[in-house]
Amino acid sequence: MDYDSDSSIDEDFTETGVLLGYAAEEVVEDTISHLGGWPTWLDETTPPPGDFANCKVCNQPMLLLLELHGDLPDDFPHNERRLYIFGCPRKPCNRKPGSIRAYRTVRKVSLESAPQKKQEQKSEEKKAEAEPSVAPKPQQDLGASLFGATSLTSSVSANVNPFSSNQGSSPGNNPFAMPKTATSPTAQSAQSTNALAESFADKVRISSPESAPAATSNAVTATKQTPESIGAQTPWPAQSAFPAPYQKFYLDADYETMSRPSTPTVPENVTIEAMDVDEGGGVELKDTFESDLDKAFMKFSIRLEHNPEQVLRYEFRGTPLLYSYADQVGKQLHPGQFGGGKVTTTATGSIPRCEYCGAGRVFELQLAPHAISVLEDGREGVGLGKDDAGMEWGTIIVGVCSQDCAPQTLKQTGWREEWAGVQWEESK
């Protein structure tokens, strides 16, 4: 996404299509999405395969970092879905591949009939041919329709959070909100797709790019078996097998806003002189400064300073904010290191393809460094003690299957491991 072209809110602020998550100790509206704590499952009778619990380095159970209620009714109207990130807290595993893992779970709530769909398409085509063309209707004000605001500008300039749960606000404004009519997981799964839960991902759909086309015929052939096709597996470990969990925090959300930088004014009585190159023919101070600092990290830090308490950045089919261009993930997603390239995370981009179905993966979310401060606050002396190394990542980027591959049997729950691109803090 080109953030230079983001829509303006007013003269001093710019809003982007990125939805930010903030840690909250109290329940906002959604009781599913949270940092830390113990995970809950979409279907309690179908937990993940037991090996999904373990770090790939030490083969010991990991801790939950994030559980996200990730329904996307516009993109995948027949699926219920959740996303998870787990991390190993043990010191020997720190900074090693496989110590942080991401998962997606999906359950079909309805099945589309292909013959019926084709018949409906033919009917629509005939209807379009018979009816005279009409002028397109004015575009709907999405801010007013979703959030009850007269306009997007007025709602933000008044410093009102459209996702807040203040008294008097309309129900369902929080992107993590659960459907008011749901009484149990069983009842929820039986609802029609129009009544799917309004989740974090559900709200972000208004600013997400259009759905990518289906995987092309020349897609890489998947070779990895799905968990449900393998059959009986090692069960998910009991809670007693895990280290003490991180404290649980619920999630609140708002779209990212950034203040516009002010143009400094130079007093009339001040003269600015160009800096001389040193006598030895050395480079200018600007070049020296830029050679010593990673441009990506500078951009990353400046961007996060606009909303320093964010713990999560969400933009399905969007673009991640890279912590570095120089590490393995940075080179993979931004091959034009130090300015000469574009972050590629579309279904045909640089994120590895889905190992289960062969479709391309797309960016969905990333954890921001403030999540470490939130989760580790007061954790000293808890759990692993001296072996608890503390988290040292700069960001965790999650890429998911663009087709949301899942079991095709109604009500069957499937599990998929997704791509977790970890950018670690610079070594000191």
VOMARDO-816522 format. One line per 3 residues: their letters; for each residue x, y, z of N, C-alpha, C. Coordinates in steps of 0.05 Angstrom, whole numbers, plus 5000, padded with zeros to 4 digits. Each point is the difference from the previous one (the first is absolute). Layout:
# VOMARDO-816522
A = X,Y,Z,X,Y,Z,X,Y,Z | ...
END
This chain:
# VOMARDO-816522
MDY = 5017,4976,5000,4983,5024,5000,5018,5025,5000 | 4992,5019,4983,5015,5025,4999,4988,5019,5020 | 5014,5004,5023,4988,5016,5021,5002,5030,4994
DSD = 5015,5008,4978,5000,5028,4993,4973,5008,4989 | 4984,4981,4991,4974,5006,4988,4977,4994,5019 | 5005,4996,5026,4979,4994,5019,4981,5024,5002
SSI = 4974,4994,5005,4980,5021,5002,5005,5017,5024 | 4994,5026,4998,5004,5019,5021,4976,5000,5019 | 5006,5003,5025,4978,5004,5020,4996,5029,5005
DED = 5021,5015,5005,4999,5029,5001,5027,5010,4993 | 5006,5025,5005,5025,5012,4992,5024,4988,5015 | 4995,4989,5024,5022,4992,5017,5004,4970,5001
FTE = 4981,4984,4991,5001,4971,5003,4994,4986,4974 | 5012,4976,4997,4995,4983,4977,4992,4972,5010 | 4980,4988,4988,4991,4973,5008,5009,4980,4979
TGV = 5009,4977,5009,5008,4979,4981,4980,4977,5002 | 5004,4979,4984,4982,4977,5000,5009,4979,5020 | 5019,5006,5017,5010,4981,5020,4983,5002,5026
LLG = 4991,4978,5009,4985,4999,5025,5019,4993,5023 | 5001,5016,5020,5019,4996,5022,4986,4988,5024 | 5013,4981,5014,4989,4988,5024,5015,5010,5024
YAA = 4985,5005,5022,5011,5010,5025,4992,4981,5023 | 5018,4996,5018,4995,4982,5023,4981,5012,5020 | 4981,4985,5010,4981,5009,5019,4997,4979,5022
EEV = 5001,5007,5025,4997,4981,5021,4971,4991,5004 | 4982,5017,4993,4971,4994,5003,4989,4991,4973 | 4979,4984,5000,4987,4991,4976,4988,5025,4986
VED = 5005,5003,4975,4988,5022,4984,4973,4990,4990 | 4999,4983,4980,4976,4987,4992,5006,4971,4992 | 5022,4996,4987,5008,4974,4990,5015,4985,5022
TIS = 4991,4976,5007,5014,4984,5020,5019,4980,4989 | 5003,5000,4973,5017,4980,4987,5028,5011,4995 | 5002,5023,4987,5026,5012,4992,5015,5009,5025
HLG = 5025,4992,5003,5015,5008,5023,5030,4994,4997 | 5017,5015,5015,5028,4994,5003,5003,4982,5025 | 5020,4982,4999,5006,4984,5024,4977,4982,5008
GWP = 5001,4990,5025,4980,4983,5011,5001,4972,4987 | 4978,4985,5004,4997,4974,4988,4984,5002,4974 | 5006,4984,4980,4984,5000,4975,4973,4987,5004
TWL = 4981,5008,4984,4975,4986,4997,4997,4992,4971 | 4983,4979,4995,4999,4989,4973,4973,5006,4987 | 5000,5002,4974,4976,5004,4985,4981,4977,5005
DET = 5011,4976,5002,4984,4976,5007,5015,4985,5022 | 4989,5001,5024,5014,4988,5023,5005,4970,4996 | 4985,4987,4982,5004,4971,4996,5022,4995,4979
TPP = 5010,5022,4988,5021,4996,4980,5022,5020,5006 | 5016,4995,5020,5023,5017,5006,5022,4996,4979 | 5021,5016,4999,5021,4997,4981,5014,4973,5003
PGD = 5014,4990,4980,5017,4977,5004,5021,5005,5022 | 5007,4980,5015,5018,5004,5023,5026,5012,4993 | 5011,4994,4976,5026,5011,4993,5000,5030,4994
FAN = 4976,5011,4996,4997,5029,4996,5006,5015,5026 | 4999,4986,5022,5005,5013,5026,5030,5005,5005 | 5017,4985,4985,5028,4999,5007,5018,5019,4984
CKV = 5020,5010,5013,5022,5015,4986,5015,4980,4982 | 5007,5009,4977,5015,4983,4981,5029,4997,5007 | 5009,5016,5020,5028,4998,5008,5004,4980,5023
CNQ = 4984,5004,5021,5003,4983,5024,4978,4979,5003 | 4980,5002,4983,4977,4981,5000,4985,5000,5026 | 4999,5023,5014,4985,5004,5024,4977,5019,4995
PML = 4979,4999,5017,4976,5017,4996,5007,5030,5001 | 4987,5015,4982,5004,5029,4999,4978,5015,5014 | 5003,5026,5001,4979,5018,5013,4985,5015,4978
LLL = 4975,5005,5006,4983,5015,4981,5008,5030,5002 | 5005,5011,4976,5004,5029,4998,4975,5015,4991 | 4986,4988,4981,4976,5013,4989,4979,4979,4991
ELH = 4975,5006,5006,4977,4986,4988,4982,5021,4988 | 4993,4998,4974,4985,5020,4987,4975,4988,4987 | 4977,5013,5005,4975,4992,4988,5000,5011,4971
GDL = 5005,4983,4980,5007,5010,4974,4980,4995,4978 | 4974,5000,5005,4980,4996,4979,5002,5022,4979 | 4998,4992,4974,5001,5019,4978,4975,4995,4982
PDD = 4977,5009,5008,4975,4994,4985,5001,5008,4971 | 5013,5022,4993,5000,5008,4972,5019,4983,4983 | 5022,4991,5011,5019,4983,4985,4994,4971,5002
FPH = 4992,4990,5024,4995,4971,5004,4973,4997,5015 | 4978,5005,4986,4974,5000,5014,4991,4973,5011 | 5013,4979,4992,4992,4973,5009,5017,4990,5022
NER = 5020,5016,5009,5019,4990,5020,4999,5016,5026 | 5003,4986,5022,5007,5012,5026,5030,4995,5003 | 5014,5020,5011,5029,4997,5001,5012,5014,5024
RLY = 5022,4990,5010,5016,5013,5021,5029,4997,4994 | 5016,5018,5011,5029,5001,4996,5014,4999,5027 | 5023,4986,5001,5015,4997,5024,5030,5005,4995
IFG = 5014,5012,5019,5029,5001,5000,5009,4989,5027 | 5019,4980,4999,5012,4989,5024,5030,5005,4999 | 5013,5003,5023,5028,5005,5002,5013,4984,5022
CPR = 5025,4991,4996,5014,4986,5021,5016,5020,5017 | 4996,4999,5027,5013,5019,5017,5028,4992,5009 | 5010,4976,4992,5025,4989,5011,5024,5013,4987
KPC = 5020,5006,5016,5023,5015,4991,5015,4986,4978 | 5005,4973,5001,5015,4987,4978,4986,5002,4973 | 4974,5005,5000,4985,5000,4975,4998,5028,4988
NRK = 5008,5020,5015,4996,5028,4991,5015,5005,4974 | 4986,5014,4982,5011,5008,4974,5004,4977,4980 | 4989,4977,5006,5003,4977,4982,4974,4995,4985
PGS = 5002,4992,4974,4976,4994,4984,4983,4978,5013 | 4975,5003,5001,4982,4980,5012,4993,5005,5029 | 5012,5021,5012,4994,5007,5028,4975,5017,5002
IRA = 4990,5010,4977,4975,5015,4998,4984,4988,4977 | 4975,4992,5005,4984,4987,4980,4972,5013,4999 | 4988,5000,4976,4974,5012,4995,4981,4979,4989
YRT = 4975,5001,5008,4980,4980,4991,4974,5014,4992 | 4985,4986,4982,4973,5009,4992,4982,4976,5003 | 4977,5004,5012,4980,4980,5002,4974,5009,4986
VRK = 4988,4982,4985,4976,5007,4983,4979,4979,5003 | 4975,5009,5001,4977,4982,5000,4979,5009,4980 | 4991,4982,4983,4979,5007,4981,4973,5002,5014
VSL = 4987,5023,4995,4973,5003,5012,4978,4997,4979 | 5008,5000,4974,4982,4995,4978,5016,4992,4976 | 4987,4987,4981,5013,4991,4976,4985,5012,4976
ESA = 5015,5009,4980,4989,5013,4977,4995,4978,4979 | 4976,5001,4988,4994,4981,4979,5009,5011,4973 | 5018,4987,4987,5011,5010,4974,4978,5002,4979
PQK = 4983,4980,4995,4979,5003,4980,4981,5023,5006 | 4994,5003,5025,4982,5022,5008,5013,5027,4994 | 5026,5002,5006,5014,5025,4996,5000,5007,4970
KQE = 5005,4979,4982,5001,5006,4972,4973,5009,4990 | 4978,4987,5010,4973,5007,4992,4994,5029,5008 | 5009,5008,5024,4995,5027,5009,5015,5020,4983
QKS = 5025,4993,4991,5015,5017,4983,4986,5004,4973 | 4989,4978,4989,4986,5003,4974,4976,5017,5003 | 4985,4997,5022,4976,5016,5005,5007,5030,5001
EEK = 5022,5006,5014,5009,5027,5003,5008,5012,4973 | 5013,4984,4984,5009,5010,4973,4975,5006,4983 | 4981,4982,5000,4975,5005,4984,4986,5025,5010
KAE = 4999,5003,5026,4987,5023,5012,5014,5026,4992 | 5027,4999,4999,5015,5024,4993,4996,5007,4971 | 4997,4980,4982,4995,5005,4972,4972,5012,4995
AEP = 4981,4991,5016,4972,5010,4996,4996,5028,5011 | 5014,5007,5020,4996,5026,5013,5018,5022,4988 | 4989,5024,4995,5016,5022,4990,5021,5008,5021
SVA = 5023,5010,4989,5021,5008,5019,4992,5025,5014 | 5007,5002,5025,4994,5023,5017,5026,5012,5011 | 4998,5025,5007,5024,5014,5012,5006,4987,5027
PKP = 5026,4998,5005,5007,4988,5026,4992,5018,5023 | 4992,4987,5022,4992,5015,5024,5024,5012,5014 | 4996,5022,5014,5023,5012,5015,5011,4980,5020
QQD = 5026,5001,5004,5013,4981,5018,4990,5005,5029 | 4996,4978,5013,4990,5002,5028,5022,5009,5019 | 4992,5017,5019,5019,5009,5020,5004,4977,5020
LGA = 5022,4985,4997,5004,4977,5017,5003,5007,5029 | 5012,5023,5006,5002,5009,5028,4973,5003,5013 | 4981,5012,4985,4974,5004,5011,4984,4974,5003
SLF = 5003,4982,4980,4984,4976,5001,5010,4980,5021 | 5026,4999,5005,5011,4981,5019,5001,5011,5028 | 5007,5025,5003,5006,5011,5026,4981,5021,5010
GAT = 4980,5006,4983,4980,5020,5009,5010,5028,5000 | 5022,5006,4986,5011,5026,4999,4989,5015,4975 | 4998,5026,5002,4990,5015,4978,5020,5000,4977
SLT = 5026,4998,5007,5021,4998,4980,5025,4990,5014 | 5018,4989,4985,5025,4990,5012,5015,5022,5012 | 5001,5024,4987,5015,5022,5010,4990,5010,5026
SSV = 4974,5003,5003,4989,5011,5025,5004,4980,5023 | 4999,4974,4994,5002,4981,5022,5028,4999,5011 | 5021,5004,4983,5027,4999,5010,5009,5026,5011
SAN = 4992,5022,4987,5008,5026,5010,4989,5006,5028 | 4978,4987,5006,4988,5003,5027,5012,4981,5020 | 5021,4985,4991,5015,4982,5018,4982,4978,5011
VNP = 4982,4990,4983,4982,4978,5008,5010,4974,4988 | 5003,4980,5016,5009,4974,4991,4976,4985,4989 | 4998,4994,4974,4976,4987,4989,4997,4971,5010
FSS = 5021,4989,5013,4999,4972,5009,4995,4999,5030 | 4997,5023,5013,4998,5000,5029,4973,4989,5009 | 4998,4992,5025,4975,4989,5011,4988,5019,5020
NQG = 5001,5026,4994,4989,5020,5018,4970,4996,5002 | 4989,5009,5022,4971,4998,5003,4986,5017,4979 | 4978,4989,4990,4985,5015,4980,5009,4994,4971
SSP = 5023,4986,4997,5009,4994,4973,4984,4976,4990 | 4998,4998,4974,4985,4978,4988,5015,4973,5005 | 4986,4978,5003,5013,4975,5005,5015,4990,4976
GNN = 5022,4986,5005,5015,4989,4978,5021,5018,4989 | 5005,5024,5012,5020,5019,4990,5028,4990,5004 | 5005,4984,5020,5027,4990,5005,5006,4978,4980
PFA = 5023,5002,4985,5006,4979,4980,5004,4973,5012 | 5004,4997,5026,5003,4974,5013,4973,4990,5010 | 4978,5014,4995,4975,4993,5013,4990,4973,4991
MPK = 4988,4986,5019,4987,4974,4994,4971,5006,4992 | 4987,4983,4984,4972,5004,4993,4982,4999,5024 | 4982,5018,5002,4983,5002,5024,4981,4976,5003
TAT = 4994,4987,4977,4980,4978,5001,5013,4973,5005 | 5027,4999,5000,5013,4974,5004,4998,4992,5030 | 4991,4976,5004,4997,4990,5028,5020,4978,5006
SPT = 5012,4988,4980,5020,4979,5004,5015,4996,4975 | 5024,4988,5001,5015,4994,4975,4984,4984,4980 | 4984,4981,5010,4984,4984,4982,4979,5016,4986
AQS = 4987,5018,5015,4979,5017,4988,5013,5020,4981 | 5023,5010,5007,5014,5019,4983,5006,4988,4973 | 5011,4975,4999,5008,4988,4975,4976,4994,4983
AQS = 4976,4998,5011,4976,4994,4984,4988,5025,4988 | 5009,5024,5007,4988,5024,4990,5007,5003,4970 | 4985,5016,4986,5006,5006,4972,5024,5017,4998
TNA = 5012,5001,4976,5025,5015,4997,4995,5030,5004 | 4976,5010,4996,4995,5028,5005,5001,5007,5029 | 4999,4980,5017,5000,5005,5029,5027,4992,5012
LAE = 5021,4998,4984,5026,4993,5011,5009,5021,5019 | 5018,4993,5018,5010,5019,5021,5014,5023,4987 | 4995,5024,5011,5014,5024,4992,5026,5000,5015
SFA = 5021,4993,4986,5026,4998,5012,5019,5022,4992 | 5024,4999,5010,5021,5019,4992,5002,5000,4970 | 5002,4976,4988,5004,4998,4972,4975,5009,4984
DKV = 4976,4996,5012,4975,5007,4987,4999,5030,4995 | 5009,5016,5019,4999,5029,4997,5021,5010,4980 | 5023,4987,4999,5021,5010,4982,4993,4996,4971
RIS = 4980,4984,4994,4994,4994,4972,4993,5025,4984 | 4991,5022,5013,4991,5023,4985,5024,5014,4987 | 5024,4995,5009,5023,5013,4989,5020,4980,4988
SPE = 4993,4975,4999,5018,4980,4988,4997,4999,4970 | 5022,4993,4986,4998,4998,4971,4980,4978,4993 | 4992,4999,4974,4982,4980,4991,5013,4972,5003
SAP = 4983,4980,5002,5011,4973,5003,5017,4993,4977 | 5022,4986,5005,5018,4991,4979,4987,4978,4985 | 5006,4996,4974,4989,4978,4985,5009,4973,5010
AAT = 4986,4980,4993,5007,4973,5009,5027,4992,4990 | 5012,4981,5014,5027,4991,4992,5000,4991,4971 | 5021,5008,4985,5002,4993,4972,5007,4971,4997
SNA = 4996,4990,4975,5005,4972,4995,5029,4992,5003 | 5018,5020,4998,5029,4994,5002,5010,5003,5028 | 4982,5001,5020,5008,5002,5028,5016,4975,5008
VTA = 5017,5005,5020,5016,4978,5010,4982,4978,5012 | 5005,4976,4992,4984,4978,5011,5006,4995,5029 | 4979,4999,5016,5004,4995,5029,5008,4971,5005
TKQ = 5018,4997,5018,5010,4973,5007,4995,4993,5029 | 4991,5019,5016,4997,4995,5028,4972,4991,5006 | 4997,4978,5015,4974,4990,5007,4987,5019,5021
TPE = 4974,5001,4999,4985,5016,5019,4997,4984,5026 | 4998,5012,5023,4997,4985,5025,4976,4982,5000 | 4977,5009,4988,4977,4983,5000,5003,4975,4982
SIG = 5017,5002,4980,5004,4977,4982,5019,4979,5012 | 5016,5009,5019,5019,4981,5013,4986,4981,5019 | 4979,5010,5012,4986,4982,5019,5009,5005,5029
AQT = 4999,4979,5016,5007,5002,5028,5028,5011,5004 | 5003,5020,5018,5026,5012,5005,5003,5004,5030 | 5024,5009,5008,5005,5005,5028,4981,5021,5010
PWP = 4987,4996,5022,4981,5020,5010,5013,5025,5010 | 4985,5022,5001,5011,5025,5011,5006,4996,5030 | 5024,5010,5009,5008,4995,5028,4981,5013,5020
AQS = 5000,4989,5024,4985,5011,5022,5013,5026,5009 | 4985,5018,5013,5011,5025,5008,5024,4997,5018 | 5001,4979,5016,5022,4996,5018,5027,4996,4986
AFP = 4999,4994,4974,5024,4996,4984,5013,5026,4991 | 4984,5022,5002,5009,5026,4990,5013,5017,5022 | 5018,5017,4993,5010,5020,5020,4977,5019,5008
APY = 5003,5015,5021,4980,5019,5009,4994,5019,4977 | 4975,5005,4993,4994,5017,4977,5005,5029,5006 | 5002,5016,4978,5001,5029,5003,4973,5010,5010
QKF = 5000,5023,5012,4974,5012,5009,4982,5005,4976 | 4975,4996,5004,4980,5003,4978,4991,5029,4998 | 5001,5009,4975,4990,5027,4994,4981,4998,4976
YLD = 4977,5013,5002,4981,5001,4978,5009,5021,4980 | 4986,5003,4978,5009,5018,4979,4978,5020,4993 | 5008,5025,4999,4984,5022,4989,5013,5009,4974
ADY = 4986,5014,4984,5011,5007,4973,4991,5027,4990 | 5016,5010,4982,4993,5025,4986,5018,5001,4975 | 4990,5014,4980,5017,5004,4976,5023,5018,5006
ETM = 5022,4994,4986,5025,5015,5005,4997,5029,4989 | 5006,5019,5017,5002,5028,4992,5028,5011,5006 | 5010,5016,4982,5026,5011,5003,4999,5031,4997
SRP = 5014,5013,5018,5001,5029,4998,5019,5008,4978 | 4993,5021,4986,5016,5010,4979,5024,5015,5011 | 5024,4996,4990,5023,5014,5010,4998,5030,4993
STP = 5007,5016,5020,4999,5029,4995,5026,5009,4987 | 4998,5020,4983,5023,5011,4986,5014,5020,5018 | 5025,4995,5007,5013,5019,5018,5005,5027,4987
TVP = 4997,5021,5015,5005,5027,4990,5027,5010,5010 | 5015,5013,4983,5026,5011,5007,4998,5029,5006 | 5008,5009,5024,4998,5029,5006,5016,5016,4980
ENV = 4991,5025,4995,5012,5017,4980,5030,5006,5007 | 5007,5001,5025,5027,5007,5008,5019,4976,5001 | 4991,4977,4990,5016,4976,5001,5009,4992,4972
TIE = 5025,4995,4996,5011,4992,4974,5009,4971,5002 | 4992,4983,4981,5008,4972,4999,5022,4996,4979 | 5022,4990,5009,5023,4996,4982,5003,4970,4994
AMD = 5008,4994,4976,5004,4973,4992,5024,4988,5015 | 4998,4975,5008,5022,4987,5014,5022,4992,4981 | 5025,5006,5007,5023,4994,4983,5007,4971,5002
VDE = 5010,4989,4978,5011,4973,5000,5027,5002,5014 | 5007,4980,5016,5025,5001,5015,5024,5000,4981 | 5023,5009,5009,5023,5004,4983,5010,4975,4988
GGG = 4996,4978,5012,5009,4974,4989,4982,4989,4978 | 4981,5017,4991,4982,4991,4978,4979,4981,5010 | 4993,5001,5026,4980,4982,5011,4972,5007,4990
VEL = 4981,4982,5006,4973,5004,4991,4986,5020,5018 | 4978,5011,4991,4985,5019,5015,4987,4986,5024 | 4993,5017,5020,4988,4989,5025,4975,4985,4994
KDT = 4983,5009,4981,4975,4986,4993,5005,4971,4990 | 5021,4997,4983,5006,4973,4991,5010,4982,5022 | 5016,5012,5018,5010,4984,5022,4978,4991,5018
FES = 4981,5019,5005,4977,4993,5018,4983,4978,4988 | 4994,5002,4974,4983,4980,4988,5014,4973,4997 | 5027,5000,4998,5014,4975,4998,5001,4985,5026
DLD = 4997,5015,5022,5001,4988,5027,4973,4990,5010 | 4979,5009,4988,4973,4992,5009,4984,4987,4978 | 4986,4979,5008,4983,4986,4981,4976,5018,4994
KAF = 4996,5006,4975,4978,5018,4992,4973,4987,5008 | 4998,4974,4998,4975,4987,5007,4993,5004,5029 | 5020,4998,5017,4996,5003,5029,4992,5029,5006
MKF = 5012,5019,4987,4992,5028,5004,4971,5004,4992 | 4992,4989,4977,4973,5003,4991,4981,4986,5019 | 5008,4976,5009,4984,4984,5019,4996,5016,5026
SIR = 5021,5011,5011,4998,5014,5025,4983,5025,4998 | 5004,5015,4979,4985,5025,4996,4970,4994,4997 | 4994,4978,4985,4972,4993,4995,4986,4993,5026
LEH = 5014,4984,5017,4988,4991,5025,4998,5022,5020 | 5016,5020,4998,4998,5023,5019,4974,5015,4998 | 4987,4998,4977,4974,5013,4998,4979,4988,5018
NPE = 5002,4973,5005,4982,4986,5017,5016,4980,5017 | 5015,5010,5019,5020,4983,5014,4990,4977,5016 | 4974,4999,5007,4989,4979,5016,4988,4977,4984
QVL = 5003,5001,4974,4990,4979,4983,5015,4974,5005 | 4985,4978,5001,5013,4973,5004,4996,4983,4975 | 4981,5008,4982,4993,4984,4977,4994,5019,4977
RYE = 5009,4992,4976,4994,5014,4975,4986,4980,4982 | 4976,5007,4990,4984,4981,4984,4992,5014,4973 | 5006,4986,4978,4991,5009,4974,5000,4976,4981
FRG = 4978,4986,4998,4999,4976,4983,5006,5008,4971 | 5018,4986,4988,5010,5005,4973,5015,5027,4998 | 5009,5010,5023,5015,5025,5000,5030,4996,4999
TPL = 5014,5019,5012,5029,5001,4999,5011,5002,5028 | 5018,4983,5009,5011,5002,5027,5019,5023,5002 | 5004,5009,5024,5020,5020,5007,5025,4986,5008
LYS = 5021,5001,4984,5025,4984,5005,5017,5013,5021 | 5010,4984,5018,5019,5008,5021,5028,5004,4989 | 5007,4985,4980,5026,5001,4987,4998,4991,4972
YAD = 5018,5012,4982,5003,4990,4973,5023,4980,4998 | 5017,4999,5020,5025,4986,4998,4999,4971,5010 | 4980,4992,5016,4999,4973,5009,4987,4982,4979
QVG = 4997,4974,5007,4989,4981,4980,4972,5008,4991 | 4983,5007,5019,4972,5007,4993,5000,5026,4984 | 5016,5019,5008,5001,5026,4986,5009,4996,4971
KQL = 5020,4984,4996,5009,4995,4972,4980,4985,4984 | 4985,4982,5013,4980,4985,4987,4976,5017,4991 | 4991,5018,5017,4976,5016,4994,5007,5027,4987
HPG = 5025,5008,5002,5008,5026,4989,5027,4996,4986 | 5001,4987,4977,5025,4993,4987,5016,5024,4992 | 4987,5023,4995,5015,5024,4993,5010,5013,5025
QFG = 5020,4990,5013,5009,5009,5026,5008,5029,5000 | 4992,5014,5021,5007,5029,5004,4989,5017,4978 | 4975,4995,4992,4985,5019,4985,4992,4992,4972
GGK = 5013,4980,4987,4994,4995,4972,4980,4979,4995 | 4981,4995,5017,4981,4979,4995,4974,5005,5013 | 4982,4981,4998,4973,5002,5011,4994,4975,5016
VTT = 4988,5003,5023,4993,4977,5016,4980,4983,4985 | 5005,4975,4997,4983,4982,4984,4987,4979,5018 | 4974,5002,5004,4987,4981,5017,4973,4991,4989
TAT = 4997,5002,4974,4975,4991,4987,5001,4970,4996 | 4979,4990,4988,4999,4971,4996,5021,4990,4980 | 5012,5018,4985,5021,4992,4982,5027,5013,5008
GSI = 5001,5009,5025,5024,5014,5010,5020,4982,5014 | 5013,5011,5020,5024,4987,5012,4994,4983,5024 | 4976,5001,5011,4993,4982,5022,4997,4972,4989
PRC = 5011,4980,5012,4998,4972,4990,4971,4992,4995 | 4996,4984,4980,4973,4990,4994,4990,4981,5022 | 4974,4997,5001,4987,4981,5019,5010,4972,4994
EYC = 5011,4986,5020,5010,4973,4996,4977,4980,4997 | 4976,5007,5008,4978,4981,5000,4985,5000,4973 | 4995,5024,4988,4984,5001,4976,5015,5012,4976
GAG = 5023,5012,5004,5016,5011,4979,4993,5029,4992 | 4979,5011,5013,4993,5028,4994,5020,5019,5011 | 5001,5024,4990,5018,5020,5011,4990,5009,5027
RVF = 5019,5010,5016,4993,5012,5026,5000,5030,4998 | 4985,5013,5018,4998,5029,5002,5005,5008,5029 | 5008,5025,5003,5004,5011,5027,4973,5004,5013
ELQ = 4998,4994,5026,4976,5006,5015,5005,5017,5025 | 5020,4994,5015,5005,5015,5025,5029,4998,5009 | 5007,5018,5019,5026,4998,5012,4998,5011,5029
LAP = 5017,4989,5017,5002,5010,5028,5020,5022,5001 | 4994,5021,5016,5018,5022,5004,5015,4997,5026 | 5024,5012,5002,5017,4996,5024,4987,5006,5027
HAI = 4980,5019,5000,4988,5006,5026,4986,4976,5012 | 4993,4980,4984,4988,4976,5010,5019,4986,5020 | 5026,5002,4996,5020,4988,5018,4998,5013,5027
SVL = 4999,5027,5001,4998,5014,5025,4975,4993,5015 | 4978,4997,4985,4974,4993,5013,5001,4972,5011 | 5010,4981,4985,4999,4972,5009,5020,4994,5022
EDG = 5023,5013,4999,5022,4993,5019,4999,5018,5025 | 4982,5019,5002,4998,5017,5023,4994,4983,5025 | 5017,5001,5020,4996,4985,5025,5005,4970,4998
REG = 5013,4991,4978,5004,4972,4997,5025,4989,5013 | 5017,5017,5010,5026,4991,5012,4994,4981,5023 | 5014,4978,4999,4997,4980,5021,4976,4981,4996
VGL = 4987,5003,4977,4977,4983,4995,5007,4979,4978 | 4989,4977,5003,5003,4980,4978,5027,4987,5000 | 5015,5006,4979,5026,4987,4995,5023,5011,5017
GKD = 4996,5023,5013,5021,5012,5016,5024,5008,4984 | 5023,4991,5007,5025,5008,4986,5001,4991,4971 | 4985,4979,4994,5000,4990,4972,4981,5016,4982
DAG = 4984,5017,5012,4981,5017,4984,5016,5023,4989 | 5006,4999,4974,5019,5020,4988,4987,5027,4996 | 4974,5001,4998,4988,5025,4993,4999,5002,4969
MEW = 4980,5013,4989,4997,5002,4971,5018,5021,4989 | 5012,4994,4977,5019,5018,4988,4994,5006,4970 | 4975,4996,4992,4993,5006,4972,4992,5029,4997
GTI = 5004,5009,4975,4992,5027,4993,4971,5000,4990 | 4993,4980,4984,4973,4997,4990,4996,4971,4991 | 4975,4990,5001,4993,4974,4990,4980,5004,4978
IVG = 5006,4993,4976,4983,5004,4977,4987,4973,4992 | 4974,5000,4997,4985,4975,4994,4989,5002,4972 | 5007,4980,4983,4988,4998,4973,4982,4975,4999
VCS = 4977,5003,4989,4980,4978,5000,4992,4992,4971 | 4989,4976,4998,4991,4991,4974,4979,5019,4988 | 5004,5009,4976,4982,5019,4988,4973,4988,4993
QDC = 4998,4973,4999,4975,4987,4995,4987,4989,5025 | 5013,5004,5024,4989,4991,5025,4993,4971,4999 | 5018,4983,4990,4995,4972,4996,4991,4987,5026
APQ = 4981,4982,4997,4987,4987,5024,4986,4975,4991 | 4993,4983,5019,4984,4976,4993,4974,5008,4986 | 4991,4984,4981,4976,5007,4985,4975,4987,5011
TLK = 5004,4987,5023,4977,4987,5013,4987,5020,5019 | 4974,5003,4999,4986,5019,5016,5005,4994,5030 | 5005,5021,5015,5005,5000,5029,5027,4987,5008
QTG = 5015,4990,4980,5026,4988,5008,5021,5022,5003 | 5015,4998,5022,5020,5020,5006,5027,4991,4990 | 5015,5018,4987,5027,4993,4990,5021,5018,5012
WRE = 5024,4991,5001,5023,5015,5011,5022,5002,4979 | 5011,5024,4997,5022,5005,4982,5022,5016,5013 | 5025,4992,4997,5022,5017,5009,5006,5020,4978
EWA = 5001,5026,5008,5005,5021,4981,5029,5011,5003 | 5007,5019,4983,5027,5011,4999,5003,5021,5021 | 5020,4997,5018,5006,5020,5020,5028,5011,4994
GVQ = 5001,5025,4990,5025,5012,4994,5009,5017,5024 | 5021,4991,5014,5009,5013,5024,5024,5018,4994 | 4998,5025,5007,5022,5018,4998,5010,5006,5028
WEE = 5024,4991,5007,5010,5002,5027,5013,5027,5005 | 5001,5008,5025,5014,5024,5008,5029,4999,4991 | 5012,5023,4995,5028,5000,4993,5017,4990,5023
SK = 5019,4983,4995,5018,4989,5021,5016,5023,5011 | 5003,5000,5027,5015,5022,5013,5029,4992,5004
END
